């Protein structure tokens, strides 16, 4: 093996191809041609002296030797990045890029401006923000930090509980003037419900009364959607009643564009969590962002701080 041919650039390309399983996807991610990625991999395999990847017309997979080599490359690249971070820390100027993934509506309404404030504080840190409600593979997609709403399956990621997101029942004044204001959970029957198609159980409202009693109410309607911002627009347009996260409609409540329904009744909160790729946890700029977001998100409307962190 010619050690001088094992460069960090080739190693990084190999790691990303191993994680994404696609040469074209990595080429787009790195902003280079696919032929360049192919050449880097070929040169790395020649330098190592063994095939690291098996290629088919549909995907790229690791060989047995490639799996072992990948694990070592990840460790090496993490050490290189941490060494650079520590060197920059001595100058008091954290720098580099953080890749963030976030639930879409929350990202548009709140996370964006929090990230702006973070960058104002640390002007040499870049942010790559991806907004999606899909549960992506953070390692495969090259994400450092993810903010997720809802229960999470067991994961190898580090989890930091940000709190519970409180929900409220709301509708536009015009809708309520036409259809009437429900005074009890039972009076919700027959109303138009605006529901999330990608949330299990959205056809039933579970409400806890002021006396502690639980009420399960069927919740139907002609409009279903898979995006929180579309729920918000449907509410403004007077299309019906929705159970909405407080952070989604707080400004609409404040200026009277929607009104609370059955305010004495409550709904179970939804977990809001921050996921962190373990190998990225030691990077200074990532730690700074995690601590910053944990403090700032706790102050958002409708976010109830966790009793304890995981």
N, C-alpha and C positions, 0 to 999 in steps of 0.2 A: 504493500500500500504506500502510495506517495502522500505523506501526511499533509504536504502543502496544498494538495487538491481538495482536502476536506475543509471547505470554507464555511463560515457561519451563514452566508447567503444561501449556499446550497443546502445546508442543514435545515434552515428555516423553511425553504420551499418543500423539502422532503416531509417535514413535520406537518405542514399545512395540508399537503396532498394526502398524507396518511389519515389525517383527521376528517377531511372533507370527502375523500374518495373520488375526487374529480380534478383533473388537470385544468379544465376550462374555468371552473369556479375559482381555483387558486390564482389563475392568471388574472381574472377580473379583480379579485381581491387585492392583489399586489400591484395592479396597474401595469402589467407587462404582457407580452405575447405568450400564447400557449407554447410556441416553439421554444421560447426561452426557458420556460419551466421544464419542458421535456429535456432540453440540453443540460440544465442544471442537475436533474435527476440522473441522467446518463453519466455525467461526469462524476457525480458522487458515488454511484455504484461502481464505476471503474476504479475510483480511488480506494474504496473499501474492499473491492475484490469479490463481491458477491451480489446477486440480485436482491434488492430490498423490496421491490414492488412487483406484483403480477398484474398485467394489464389485459383487459378484455375490451370489446367494443363498447360495453356499457359502463364499466367502472374500473377503479384501480383498488387493489387490495394488498395488504402487507404479506410478505413471505414470513416464514418462521424467523429467519435471520432479521428481516425487516422489523418485526415486532420487538425483538430484543434491542435492536439498534435505535428504534423510535424512543423507547423508554429512556435510554441513555441520552439521546439528543434533547429530549424535553428537560432533563435535569441540567444539562450543559447550558442550554439557551436561557433557562431560568436564572442560573448563576451569573451568566453574562449580563443579563438585564438588571439583576439586583446589584451587581457590582457597579454598573453605570449609575443606578439610582443613588447608591451610597456615596459615590463620588460627587454627584450633583448636590446631594444633601449637604455636603460640607461647604458648598457655596451658598446654601440657603435658597436655592431656586429649583424646586421640583419641576421636572419636565418630562415630556413623552406623551404618548396617546393612551387613553383609556377607552375600551370598547364597552358600551352600555346597551342593554336591552331592557325594554320596559313595556308593560301593558299599555296599549295604544292610547286610550282616552286619558288615562292618568298622565301619560307622557306629554300629550299635547297641552293639556290644561295646566299642569303643575310642574312636571319634571324639567321641561325645557328652561323655564326661567330660573329654576334652582341651579341648573348646570351653568347658565350664564353667570350667575352670581359666583359660582365656584371658579369659573375661568377668570372672572374679574379679580378674584383673590390670588389665583395662581395663573398668570397670563401665559406661562410657557407650557401649560398642559393642554393637549388637544383632546377633544371628545368626538367619538364616533357613536352616534345614537341610532339604534334600530327600534322601531315601534311595531310590536306584534302581540296578539293575544294567544298565539300558538306557543306550546311548551317546547321550545327548541333545545337542542343539545348544545350547551354553552361551549364545551371544548371544541366540538366539531365546527361551530360557527365562529370560533375565535373571540368569544365574548368574555370579558373580565368580570363584570358585575351585571346582575339582572334583578329587576324589581317585578314581583309577581303578585297578583291578586287571586286569592282563593286557596283552598287546601293544596298541599304539595305532597306528592308521592315520596317515598324514601329516595334519597339522592346522595351521591358522593360529594355534592357541593356543600360548602359551609353555609349555614343559614343564620341570618340575624333577623329576628322578629321585629318588625317596625310598628306593629300594633294591629288593632282591629278597625276595619273600615265600617262605620255606622251607616245604615241605610234608612231612608225615609220614604213614605208614600206621598206622592205629589201629583198635581194636575194643574193645567192652566185655568185661570179664572173664567175664561170664556166657556171652556168645557163644563166646568162645575155649574155655571149659571144655566146652561142648557140641560144638563143631565141630573143636577142635584148633588149636594154634598153628602156623602155617606156619614151617618152618625154612629154606626156599629159595623163590625166586620161583616155581618150577614148582608148588609146593604150594599156591599161591593158586588154581589151577584148581579149580572146583567150589565155591568159597566164595561166599557172598552178598556182592555188592558194592553199596555205596550210592553212586550216581553222580549227577553234575550233568548235567541234560538240556540246559542251555544252554552247556556247555563242549565244544567240538569235541574229538574223540579220547578222551572219557572211558571208552570201552570197551576201551582198551588202557593198561596201566601200563608206563611206561618207567622202569626202575630201573638205577642204576649201582652195580655191586658194589664191594666193597673192593679188588678187583684192577683196577678201572677198566673192567671189561667191562660192556657194556650188555645188559640183559635186557628184551625186550618180551613182556609177558604179557597174554593176553586177560582182560578183567575184566567179568564179567557180573553180573546180579542182578535181583531183582524190583522194586526200589524206585529210582525216579529222581525227582529233584526239581530245581527251578530256584532254590533259595534256600539259602544257606549255613547259616542258623539251623535249617532243617529237616533238613539233614545232621547237624548237631549233636544234634538231638533223636532222630533215628533211631539214631545211635551210642549215646546214653545208653540207649535202649530195647533195645539188643542186636540190632538188625536186620541187622548185617553189618559188613564192613570198608569203610573209606573212606580215600581220600587227602585229607587235610585240611590247611589252612593252620595252621601252628603257633599263630598268634594266635587261631585259632578254637577250639582245644582245649587250650590250655596249662593252664588251670585244671582241666580234666577229667583231664589227665595228672597234675597235681600231687596231686589228691586220690584218684587211683586209679579214677575212674569209666571211664576208657579206658586201654588199655595200648598201648605201641608194638609194631609188628610189623616184623620184619626191620630193626632199627635200624642195622645195618652197611651197609645199602643206602640210596642217596639218590635223590631226584627233582629234576629241574631246577626252579629257582626261578621264580616268576612276578613280572614287573615290577610295582612299585607306584609310581604316578606322580601328581604334582600338576600339573593343568592350570590355566592362568591366562589369562583374557581379556586380550590385550595392552593394550587401552584402559583396563583397570582396574589395570594393574601399577604405575602411578605414584601410586596413592592410598595415603596413609600407613597407614590402618587395614588395608588389604589386604596391604601389605608386612609389617606386624607379624604378621598371622596366618600368612602363608606361612612366615616365618622361625621362628615358634613351632612350627608343625606339623612342619616339616622336622626340627627338633631333637627334639621329643617322640616322633614316630613312629619315629625311628631307634632309640629305646630299647625299643620294644615287642618281645615275644617272637617270635622267628622272622624278624625283619626284618634282612636283611644289607645294610649300608650300601653305596651304589654306589661303585665305584672312582673314578668321576668323575661330575660333573653335566653334563647336557646344557645 
